[in-house]
Amino acid sequence: MIKKVGVVGAGTMGSGIAALVASAGIPVVLLDIPGKEDRNEFAKRGLERALKAKPAAFMDPELARYVEIGNTEDHLDKLKDCDWVVEVIIEKPEPKRALYEKLEAILKPSAIVSSNTSGIPMAILLQGRSEAFRRRFLGTHFFNPPRYLHLLELIPTPETAPEVLAEIRRFGERILGKGTVLAKDRPGFIANRLGVYGMVQAVRLMEKHGLTIDEVDALTGPLLGRPNSATFRTADLTGLDVLKLVTEELAQATGEDFALPDWVLRLVEEGRLGEKSGQGFYKRVNGEILTLDYRTMEYVPRAKVDLPELRALRELPLAERLRGALDLPGKYGAFLRELFARTAHYTLEKAEEIAYDLVSVDQALQWGFGWEAGPFKNMDAVGHQRVKALLAEHGLGEPRLLQRAEESFYRNGTYLGFDGAYHPLPKREGVISLKALKAEGKTLLESKEAALLDLGDGVALLEFRTKMNAIGEGVIRMLQKSLEYVEEKGYVGLVIGNEDPRAFSAGANLALILSLAQEGDWDELSLAVRQFQKASMSLRYSPFPVVVAPFGLTLGGGAEFTLHADAVQAHAELYMGLVEAGVGLLPAGGGTKEMLLRFTQELLPYEEADPFEGVRRAFNLIALAKTSTSALEAKKMGFLRDRDRISMNRDFLIADAKRRVLELAPDYRPPLPPQVRVLGSEALGNLRYAVWAFREAGEISDHDMRIGLEIAHVLSGGEGPAREVSEWDLLDLEREAFLKLLGTRKTQERIAYTLKTGKPLRN
C-alpha cells in the first residue's frame, strides 16, 4: 500500500509529478541536487514552479503543504519511510545508477523504485543492483503536464515482481487517475515512439507538399480526431528543445531517421523554444498570434484555413471525417494521404516491438497525445482495403500484421493479437462503458436529445446527447420520463452522467432562449424557465437517490442539476460554475436559491455568526461568475458538499456514481423541503451599496450593475423584513429576474456575442 511517495528530481516533470501526488492527498518528499547558498534551492524552485504553472499543476495550491523539500546530499534519509520513490533526474545512465546505489542502502525492503526515463533501457539502469532491488524496480513514464495527460506507461522488467506491478498500476489508476498501459522496454516506449514519428513526418511532408504551418495545424487537429493544438501548437507547448532532444535520443537508440529539418534546429539555436520562451512556431504580439513562415523565418499574420470541404467535414463522426479527409482535393488531400500512409505503416511495423497488444497502442496514443481514437481504430475506420491502397500508392510494403487482420483489427468485442488470433477485449475492473451498454441493448428510453440506460443492479443512467450536452426542452422532457420510469419499474436509483470528452453540460440552450426573447414569446419563456426549475427540484425530491457524475465543463444549468442531486460523484478535473452573469443573466434553474440555502444553512450552528455572510458569499460567487479549476476547488467554493466524493480517474466515474446510488438506496428518504431565512431590505441595502461602489470605481458597467442588483434582489428575498420563505418563493424571484434581464437589449447582445465567439462581452 503506497502511503507516501518520494520524487527525486524537481524539474518541470518531477515537480509536476509531486504536485499530482499531493493533489491526490498523498504526502510527498521532493529532492534535488544541493544549491550553493541555499542547499534546498533547486527543490524549492521546483515547488514554486509547480505553484505558478499554467495550467495549474496543483488541483488546490493549499495542498503544496503535503510536499516536503530537501536535497539529495543532506536529506536522502527523508525517503526512508516512502513506499514508492520515482526518479526524474538527468537523462544519463551514470547519475541514475549512482542514485539507485544510494537508495538501495536506505530504503525499506518493501519500497518500490521507478524511473521516469523516456529512452534509457531498464537493463542499463539496473547494472550493479541486487536481485531484491531489481524485483521492486520498473519504469513509470508520465507525460507532461502530469496532471492533465491521462497516460502512464508502465515498463516492467523481466525481474519486476508481479505484486509490484499490480500495486503501481492500482495506485496509478485509482489514486493518481491515470490510464495505465504496459509497454515493452524499447526506446521511446509506445506513445513517444509513434507520436514523435508522426510529428516529424508532418513537418517533413509540410515542406514536400508546399503547405504552411497554419495549414498543417488545420489539417492535423480535430479533423483527424486530434487535439486543437494539432502538430505545431503541440510542439510549442512541449518545447522545441524537448522535441529536439527526444528526436535525437530516438534516432541514436533506434538507428532510425528522426531528424528534424534544419530550420527547426535553427529555432532551437536561437532560443525560440515555443510557449516558454514566448516564440517558436507561433508568437504572440499584443494579443495577436503570429505564425512562423519557415521559408523566411519571420512571423506573419495567421491565415485561417476555411475551405468548404473542411467545413462540411467538421461536424461528422470521426470515421466519416477520416475518410472525407483522405478524399480532399489538391495538396491538402495529397498531404493527408501520405501522412496517413507513412504513420500507419510505421505503426504496423513497430507495434509488436514496443507493445504487448494493439489495444495498448491505441490507448497510449489516445491517452498520451489526446487522440479521439488510436491508430488501429483509425485504420479500421478508413477500411483495410483503403489502407492497403494508400501503402501501395506511396511505395510502402504491406506489414504482416495488416495481412493477418481479417478486414478489421477489432470485431465483436475482440481484437487481433500479435499471434494472429482474435482475443476478447481486456475487461477493466471498475469501468462501465456506456458505449458498450448501448451495444448490448441496455437502452431503456431514447430520444435525439437524451437516453436512459440500464447500469445493472437496479440502477439507471440518464445520458445527455446534445451538443456540449446543452439542456433544452428535449433533455428536460427525457429527465421527467426517466424519473417516472425509474419509479414505476422499481429501479433503486438514478445516475446522471455521460462520456463526452469535454463537457458534462455547458448549460442551458442559449440559442433557443435568445430566439424566443427576440420573438417576444415571453409566456413560452416563462413556462420554459419554470419547467427547468421543476426539473431541478424533481432531482432533489424524487423518492429514490439521484447521483450526478459531473466532469469537465459543468456550467450554468449543468451546475444547477448537479447542485440539486442527493450526492455528487465528481471527476477531479471539474470546471463548475454558475456563469449566467457572463451573458447578462442570473441562475434561474434553482442555482441562486441553492447557493443562498447552502451558505445560510452552514451558519445555523453558530449563534454569533453574521447571517449576511451567507448572502454575501452567494452574491460574490454568482455575480462574479466564478468557476472552479478542479473538484477540490469546487468543494472549497461550495459547489460540492462534504458528503460529495471525487474520482481521480474519469474512467471509473460512472461506476463510482453507481456504487454511490447503491450505498444510498437501502434506507433512502427524500429530504423535507426547508424554510429559508431571507434578510429582506437590510441585506438588499448592503448589496446595493456594494454594487454602486463598484460602479463608482469604474470596475463594472451600467449593465453589470443592473445584473448585480437583480441578483441582490433574489438573494435578499426582495424588499421587506427578515422572514422565512419557501424554496418556491425564491424560485419565483429567480424566474422574474431572469426574464427582466433577458428582456434588455444589452443582455441579448451579450448572449449573441457569446454564441458567435464563445467569449463574454462587457457592454
N, C-alpha and C positions, 0 to 999 in steps of 0.2 A: 504494500500500500504506500503510495507516494504522498507524503505529508509535507515535505519541504524539498525545495529544488535549489541547486547551485548552478549559476551561469558564469562561466569563465570566458571573458572577452566582452567588453562593454561598448563595442562599436555599434553601428546602426542596427545590425541584426541581433546582436547579443542583448542590447538594451531593449529592443522590441520584443524579444522572447521573454525577458524578465518582466516587462510591462504586461504581457498577455497572461503569464502565470500569476502575477499579483492580482490582475483583474478577475481571475478565477477564485481569488480568496486564498491562495497558497503562498506561504512565506518564501522569500527568495533571497539568496546571497549572490550579489553581483560583484565579481572581482575583475580587475585588470592589472596590467603591469604597474609598478610604482612610479609616481612622478618624482620630480626633483624637490621642489619646495613643499608641495602638498603630496604626501605619499599616496593619497587616495584620489588624486586629481583626475585620472582617466575614468575611473568608475563613477566618480561624482559627475563628470562631464557627460558620461553616457546616460545617467539617470536624468540629468537636466535636458538632454536631447530628447529623451522619450517624453518628458513632460511638455516640451514645446512642439513636438512633432505635429505636422498637419498632413493628412488626417491624424487625429489623436491616437497615440499608442496605448494609453490607459483608457479603460472604459469609465473610470472615475479617478480624477487626479489624486483624491484623498488616499487611494489605495497604494500610492507610492510609499506610504509608511510601512508596507509589507516588505519593501526592498531594503536589505542591509548591504551597504557597500564596503569595499576594502580593496586590498591589493594582494597580488599573488606571492609576494615575499613575506609580508608580515601577517597575513590573515588566512592563509590556506587552511588553517585548522578550523575556520568557521564552517568549512564544508563537512566536518566530521559527522554531523548528525543529519546530513542531507540524504534523501532516498534516491535522488537522481541528480547527476551532475552532467550538464551539457556543455561541451567545449565549442567555443565560437571564436577561436583566435586566428592568427595569420595563416593563410593557406600554404603552409610549408610543412613537410613531414617532421623535420627535426624538432622545432619548438613543440609540436603536438606530442611527439613521443616523450620529450623531456617532461612535459606536464603530466602525462599519464604515469610516468615513473613515480613522480611525487604523489599523485593521487592514490596510487596503489598502496603507498605506505601509510596513508592516514584515513582512508575511507573505511566505513564499517563494511563487513563482509557481504551484506545484502544490497549495498548501494549499486545502482545502475549507472554506467558511464556511457555517454554517446558523443559523437562528433557531428557537427552541422556542416562538415565539409561538403562541397558540391562536386569534387572531382578526384580527390586522392583515394585510391583503393584502400579498403579497410585492412587488407593483409599487410600493407606497408606501414600503416599506423600502429598495428599491433606487434610489430617486431620487438622482441625482448620482454614481452608481458607474460605473466604466469597463466596457467590454464584457468584458474579461478577468475582472473580479471577478464580473460577472453570470453568466458561464459556469460558475463554480465555486461558485455560491450556490444554496441551496434551503432549504425548511422541513423540520425534523425534529422532529415533535411527539411527545414522550414522554408517558406517563401516570404519574400519581403513585400509589404509590411506584414509581419506575423499575425497581427490581429485580424486583418481583413482577408488575406488569401487563405482559402479553405484547406489547401493541400498540405499534408505532412507525409513525406516519403520516408518509409522505414526500410533500412538496409541491414537485415540480419546477416551475420557471417555464418559459415558452416558450424561454428562453435557456439553461437549465441544460444543460450538456454531457452527452450520454448516458453517457460513461465516469465522470463524477462521480456520477450517479445509481446506476450499476451498482456502484461501489465502496462507496458509503454503504449500499446495500442488502445487499451481501455482508458488510460489517463488522457491520451491524445484526443480520443473521440468524445468521451463523456465530460471530462473536466476542462480541456482546452478548446473543445468544439471543432476539432479538425476532422477532415476526411482523410483517413489513412490509407496509403497504398504501399504494398510491398514491392520493392524494386531490387533488381539484381545489382551486384557490386560492379557496375560498369561506369565508365566516365560519363558524367552528366546525369546519371540515373535515367529516369523516364522523361519527365516534363521538360527539363532544360535541354536534353539531347534533341528532342523532337521540336520543341518550341523555338529554340535558338536557331536550329537549322532552317525552320520556316521563315524566321525573321531575316536571316542572311539571304535566303532565296528571294524574298520580297524586295530587298534593297537592290540586289543584282538585276532582277527582272525589270525593276522600275527603269533602270538605265537602258536595258536592252530594248524595251518596248516604248521608250520615249515618254514616260509618264512623269508627273510631278509628285512631290511629297503629299500635297493635298489630295491628289487623285488616288494615290495608293491607300491613304488612310480612309478615303471614302469607300474604296472597294474592299478593304480587308477588315472592316469593323462589323457592325450589326448585319450587313448584307450576307456575310458568311457565318453569322452566328457567333461573332467575336465581340469583345467589349468595344465601347465607343472610342477608347484610346487606340484601337486598331494596332498599327505597326510602329509608326514613328513617335506617336504620343506616348505609347507604352515605353519605348526606349528612352525618351526624355524623362519619364517618371522613374525608371530604373536607374538611369545614369549611363551616359555613353562610355565612361571609363569602366563601369562594371561590364557593359556589353563587350567592350574590347578585351577585358581580362578573361571573361568566360569563353569567348570565341578562341582566344589564343590557347587557353588551357585545354579546350576540347580538341583543337587541332593537334596539339602536342600529344595528348593522351590517346587519341584515336587514329592519328595519321590521316585523317580526312580533311577535306578542304572547307574550312570555316572562315576563310579570310574575308575581311570587310574591305570595301573599296577605299582607295587612298584618301578620298575626300572626307570619309568618316573618320579616319585616323587623324587627319589634319584638324578636325574639330576637337578631338581629344587633346592633341598637342597644344592647341590654342586655348584650352581651358573652357571650351564651350561644351559643357558636360550635360546639359539638359536642365531640368527643373531646379536642381540645387545650385546651379551657377547663374540661373536667370536666362540662359540661352543655350540652345542645342539645335535640334531640328526645327524648333519653334522658338520665338522670342516675344515676350510681352512688352509693349511700349505704350505707356499712358493708357492702359486698359485695353489696348488693341493687340490682338495676337497676329504676329507676322510669321511667315513661313520661309524657310531657307530655300533659296534657289541653288541647288548643288552645283550647277554649272558655273555660276559666278561667285558662289559662297557669300552672297549678300541676302538680306532678308527683304521679302516683298509682301505686299498685302495678300491675305489668304484668298484663294479663288474657290468659291463654292461650286462643287460638282453637283449639278442638278439636272440630269438627263431624264426625259420622260420614261425611258426604260427602267431606270433606277427607282423612280418614284413609284412605278407600278409594282415593283417587287417588294418594297419595304414592309408592307402590311401582310404579306403572305406567310404561311408556316415555313419553318426552316427548310424542309425538304424541297418545297417549291421554289424558295429563294435560291437555293444552291443550284438547282437545275436551270433556273432562269439566268442566274449569274454566268454560268458557263456558256450560255447561248447569246450573251451580249455581243453586239456587232463591234467591228473595228478593233482598236488597240486595247480597249478595256476587256473585251472577251478574250483576246489573244493572251493578255497578261494573266487573267484569272485561270484560263485553261492550263497554261504552262505551270503556274504556281501550284494548282491542284495536283497536276500530274507528278511533279517533282516531289512534293511533300508526301503524297500518297505512296509513291514508290519507296521513298526513304523509310516511311513508317512500316510498310510491309516487309522491307528487308531487315530492319533493325529490331522489330518488336520482340522476337523470341530471344534476342541477345540481351535486352535490357529489362524485360518484364517476365512475370510468371504466367500471365494470361493477357489477352487483348482487352478484357474488361478493365484491368488496371491501367492500360494505356489510355483508354477513353476517359476514365475517371481522373487520371493525372492531368490531362490537358483541360478538362472541364474545371477541375478544382484549382489547378495551379495557374492557368492562363485565362480563366474565365470564359472558356468556350461554351456555347449552348449545348453542343454535342461533340463527342470526341471524334477522332479521325476515322475509326472503323464504322461508327454510326453514320458519319457523313458519306462514306463510300457506299454504304447500304442505301442511303437516301438518294444518291445520284444514280445508283444502279450499276451492277458489276460489269455489264456489257459496255456501258459508257466509260467506266474506269479503264477497262482493257483497251478501248479505242483511244483514250487520251494517252495512255502509256505508249501505245504503238505510234501515235502521231508524233510524239516527242522522242522517239528512238530509245525508249526505256523498256527493258525486259519485263516479263510477267513473273513476279516473285511466286515462290512455291505456295505461300500462304493464300494468295489470291486464287491459285489453281485449285487448291483444296476446298475452298469455300463453294458451297452449292448455291450460288447466286445471292448469298447473304451470310454475313458473319453472325447475325443474331436471328433466331427464328423460334417462335412458340415457346418463349421462356428459356431458351438455351443459347449458348454461344459456341463458336468454333474454337476448340482447343488447339494448342500447337502440335498435338499428337494426331490431328486430322479428324478427331471425333467431336461430336457436339455434346456439351455438358450442361447440366442445369445451372442457371444463373445463381451465383452465390447469394444466400439469404443473409441480410444484415439484421442481426437480432436487435429489436427495439426500434426498427424503422418501418413506418407504414407509408406505402406509396399510393397516393390517390389515383395515379395513372394506372397502376396495377389493379386496384379495386374496380375501376371502371371497366377494364378489360375482362375482369372476372364476372361482370354482370351485377355489381353491387350497387348500382344506381337505383334509388327508391323513387325519387321525383326529379324531374328535369325540365328546364326551360332554357331559352337562349342566354338569360342573364345569370342563372344560378342552378345548383343541383343539390339534392340531398342524397348522401351516400351512407351505406351501412359499414361501420368500422368494426363490427363484431362485438360480442359480449353485451349486446343491448345498447350500444352507443351509436348514435348517428352523427353525421358531419354535414354542415351546410357550407358549400363552396361557392364563392362569388366567381363569375366568369366574364365580367365586363372589362373594358379597357381600364387598366390600372385599378381594377376592382372598384370602380366608382359606384356609389349607391344611388340608385334611382327607383322608380316605381316598380320595375320588374324584380329587383332584388328584394324590396320590402314585401312585395306580394308573395315571393317564394319563402321568405322568412316566416310569414304568418302561416302559410301552408305547412311548412316544416314543423313549426311548433305544434300545430294541430295534429299532424301525422305522428309525431313522437309520442304525444299524449294518448291518442286513440289506439296506436299499435302497441302500447306498453313498453316503449323503449325507456331505459333508465336515465338518459340524459343526452345532451347535445353539445358537440364541439363546433365552433365556427372557425374555419381556417382554410387555407389554400396553398398551392405550390407555386404561385407566381414568383419569379426570381427577384422582383424589386419591391412590390407593394402588397401589403395585406389589404389596404384600401386607402386610396388617395383622397377619399372624402365623397361628398355628395356630387351629383351630376350637375356641375356648374353651367354647362352649355344649355341644359334644359331649363334651369332656373332663370338664366338670362333671357332665354327665348320667351318664356311665359311673362316675365316682367316687361319686356319690350312690347309684347302684345297687349299688356294691361289686363291679363287674366288673373286678377287678384283673388277671386274666390277659389280658383283652381290652386293657386299658390298657397293660400291659407290652409286648404284641405291637405295639400301635399306635405306641408310642414307639420301639421297635426298628425298625419299618418306616420311621419318619421318619428315624432315624439312617442306615439303609441308603440311603434316598433321597439324603440329603446326601452320603454317601460315594460314591454312584454318579456324582454330578456330578464329583467330584474324580478318579475313576479310570476314567472312560469312555475308550474307545480313540479318541476324536475330541474336538476342543476344544469346551467349553461356555462360552459368554459370557452373563452375566446383565446385563440392562439395567434397573437399579432407578431409581426416581424417587419423589418424594413420600414417603408413609409406607411405610417398609421396616422392619418391626418383627418382633421375635421370630423365628418360623420363616422369614419372608421374608428377614430379615437372615442367618439361618443358611444358606439356599440360596445367597445372594449370596456369603457368605464361602467357600463350597466350590467356586466356579467357577474355571476356569482363568484367566479375566480378567473384569473388570467394566468396562462402559461405562455410567457413571452420569450421570444428569441433574444439573446443578448444584444444583437445589433437591432435595436428598436429606435426608430426616429419618429417619436409620437408627439403630437401637439394639436391644440385647438387653434388652428391658424386662420380662422374665418376673418379676423380683423384685418389680415393682409389683403383681403379682397373687399374690404368695406362692410363686412357683416359681423355678426356675433354668433357663437354656437347656439343653435336653436333646436337641436335634437336631444336636449337634456344636458348638454355639456356645461352650460353656465350654471344651471341648477345643481348639477352633481358636484362641481368643484366647491361651490358655496357650502353644500351639505357636508362634504367631506371635511373641509377645513374648519367649519364651525363645530362639528362633532368631535374633532380632535381636541378642542379646547374645553369640552364639557367637564372632564375630570378635574380641571384646575380652576378653583373658585376665584383666584386672584387674576386670572388671565383676562386680557382686554378682548372682548368679543369682536371688536372691529378688526383685530389682527387676522381673523379668518376671512373677512370680507376683503381686506387689503391684499392678502395673499392670492385669493382667487382673481381679483382685478388685475394684478400685475401679470399673472400667468396668461390671462385671456387677452387683455388689451395689448400686450407686447407680443402676442402670438408665439410664445416660447415653445421650442421643440427640443426634445431630449436627443442626445447624441449616443445614448445606449440605454439598455433596460435598467441598468444601475442608476443612471441619472434620472430616468423616468420615475423610479421609486422615490428618489430624493425630492423630485418636483411634485409628487403627489398623484401622478397618473397611475402608478401602481401602489397597491397597499402592502402591508407587511405579509399578509397571507398569500399574496400573489407570488408565483415562482418564475424562475428564469432557466431556460435551457441554453446552454452554451453552444450546442450543436443544432443547427437548423434541421438536420436530417432526422432528429429524434423528436422534433417539436410536436407533431401530430400525435405520436404515440404517448408522449408525456402528458398532453392535454387529455387524451382518452383516459389515461390512468387517473388523472385528477377527477374526472367525472365519476369514475368507479369508486373513488375514495369518498366523494360527497354523497353519492346516491343512497346508500342504505338507510340513513335516518334523515333524509333531506326534508326540510320545511322551508317554503319561501319566506322571505323576511316580511315583517309587518311594515306598512307604509309609515314613514316617520313624519312628525311635525318639524318644520324648520323655523328656527328663530331668526327673524329679519329685524334689522335695526332702523329701518324707515328713514325719516328725514335726517336723523343725526349722521348716519353713515353716508347718505347721499350728499349732504353738505360737505363732509370731509373729502369725498371723492371728487366732487365738483371743483373744490378749491385746488386739489392736486392737478386735475386736468387743465384748469385755467392757468395754473402756474407754468405748466409745460408749454402751453401755447404762448404765454407772455415771453417765455425764454426763447421762443422760436424753435423749439425742439420738435414740435408737431404742427401739422397743417390744420386749417379750419375743419376739414372733413375728418381728420384724425380725432379732433376734439369732439365732433359730433358722435363718432363711433364710441369714444370713451364715455361720453355722457349716457349713451343708451345702455352700455354695459353696466355702468354705475347704477342706473335706474333699476335694472333687473336684480343686481346683487343686493341692493338695499331693500328690495320688496316694494319699491315705489315710495311715494310720499306717505307721511303719517307716522304714528308712534311705533315703537318697537312692539312686535307681536309675533304670535305663532301662525304660520301659514302652511298649507299643504304643498306637496311637490307640484300638483297641477296648477296651483296659483302661480308658482314661479314659471312653469312651462307656458302658461298663457302670456306672461310678461315677455318671455323669450320670443315667442311667436310674433307678438305685436311689435317688438323692437326690430326683429329680423325683417319684417315686411316694411316697416318705416324706412329702414336703411336701404333696402332693395329698391324702394321707390325713388331714390335720389339719383340724379344724373351721374354724380361722381362715383358712386358705388358701381353702377352699371359700367362706367368707363374702366374701373379697376378690374372687374370681372372679365370684360372683353380683352383687356390688355394681357391679363394672366393666361387666358385661354390661348391667345395668339403666341405669346413669348415664353410662357412658363415662369415668368418673373413677376414680382409685385410692382405695382405702380403707386408712387406717392404723389397724389394730386390734391 
